[in-house]
Amino acid sequence: MAAATPDWFTRNLPNPCPNVPRIRRAFGSLNYEEKSLYANSVFQLRKYQDKYISGSNNLISIFDIFQQMHASSKNAMIHGTSAFPPQHKVLLWLYESALRFVCQNSAVLKEMYSWEQCCALSLPYWDWDSGFIEEPTMPGGGNWGNIANTDVFQNPELFGDTTPQSGTNFIDEGLFAYYTDFDPPGQDIKRAFSFTSLNTAPHIFRNFLVNNPTYSRFLPYLHGPWHGQIHAYVGQTMQLSSTTALDPLFYLHHCNIDRHYHIWIDCHDHEFIEPEDLTDAQYVAVNPIAGEAKADPLSKNVFTVMIDEKMNFFLYASTPTFLPQSDWPTPRDSWTLGTEDEPGWGGIYYRYAGPDRMVNLVDSGCPGETWNWVNYTVPV
């Protein structure tokens, strides 16, 4: 397999980064400077503008481009179809690349961080599953632990806390609070937090990872209870697909969903399967995952996302300059996490660092004897 061409952001870095895997860690495992680097880079992503819409001379921030891609009705396959994990995987990879790009280009960030720090910048994940692994009973009852006490909320001066402004639900702590200039008028982030939406216990998590080795059996649980419930738990801005990517928690949450997706792959030794050898066990066209079938917004026809069918990355009315339709990947293209010699689509080459609490929970039941894409030991 030929080496993949790096994505636009990586190709256009002023100072290219070393060809090593990006290491994604739990947000809570980062030191404070690493947390600050990530949060400040997200903030500047909203301030960094250019002509990123094909055919338009209007300036738009990179942050808003990603929000529009997620919100666009033309990208119905982002939710409800089999393309949900691979399409978000690509979205996260490009977003992560954009953060490195802005870190090296932003005048503000160049004053704060070194080239080495920018090149080490990777997406962290919101380790909300640790909330119930360590605290299996919520105060007042319930099956989950207290997710409000998980890692992302331990530094409210960065991503806010779980007590939004009374009456409005505007977040009122941190870099992204309503009184900062992160959000334009009318787009202030709201969070409600509802523990009642969470109803999954650790043994159910483990059972679905271990006992569902095929994609069609595992996918509904990944898409619904794991993915959907956290959106509902945070509520407000995070609850609707049209607004959810306005909240920086969205990317921390979806990084964790991507981690779970790859824990499942690793658990069943699917990571050893080359893209050209994928079968229905690793990917099968499904529409819908649950509920009503998704239809193409233009033709109104119900579609299935076949393994070699391009996944949509439209904006509301166009395409991003850094991802033209000719470059859109297929589910097969996005499969691998890459190696030094053979990166995946757009240069995809990343790992989830260990020690991983969820891996420890499922390890004894997984047929795979080794962990390759997750629970990764970072070289010293």
Sequence and secondary structure as in RCSB ss.txt:
>XXXX:A:sequence
MAAATPDWFTRNLPNPCPNVPRIRRAFGSLNYEEKSLYANSVFQLRKYQDKYISGSNNLISIFDIFQQMHASSKN
AMIHGTSAFPPQHKVLLWLYESALRFVCQNSAVLKEMYSWEQCCALSLPYWDWDSGFIEEPTMPGGGNWGNIANT
DVFQNPELFGDTTPQSGTNFIDEGLFAYYTDFDPPGQDIKRAFSFTSLNTAPHIFRNFLVNNPTYSRFLPYLHGP
WHGQIHAYVGQTMQLSSTTALDPLFYLHHCNIDRHYHIWIDCHDHEFIEPEDLTDAQYVAVNPIAGEAKADPLSK
NVFTVMIDEKMNFFLYASTPTFLPQSDWPTPRDSWTLGTEDEPGWGGIYYRYAGPDRMVNLVDSGCPGETWNWVN
YTVPV
>XXXX:A:secstr
       HHHHT SS   SS EEE BGGGS HHHHHHHHHHHHHHHH EE  BTT    EEHHHHHHHHHH GGG
GGGSSSTTHHHHHHHHHHHHHHHHHHHHHH HHHHHHS HHHHHH    B  TTHHHHH  S TTS SS  GGGS
GGGS HHHH  S   TTT B  SSTTSTTSSSS TT   B    GGG    HHHHHHHHHS  SHHHHHHHIIII
IIIHHHHHH GGGGSTTTGGGSTHHHHHHHHHHHHHHHHHHHTTGGGS GGG  TTT    S SSSS  B TTT 
 B    TTS      SSS BTTS GGG   TTTT     SSS  GGG  EEEBS  HHHHHHGGG S SS SSSS
B    
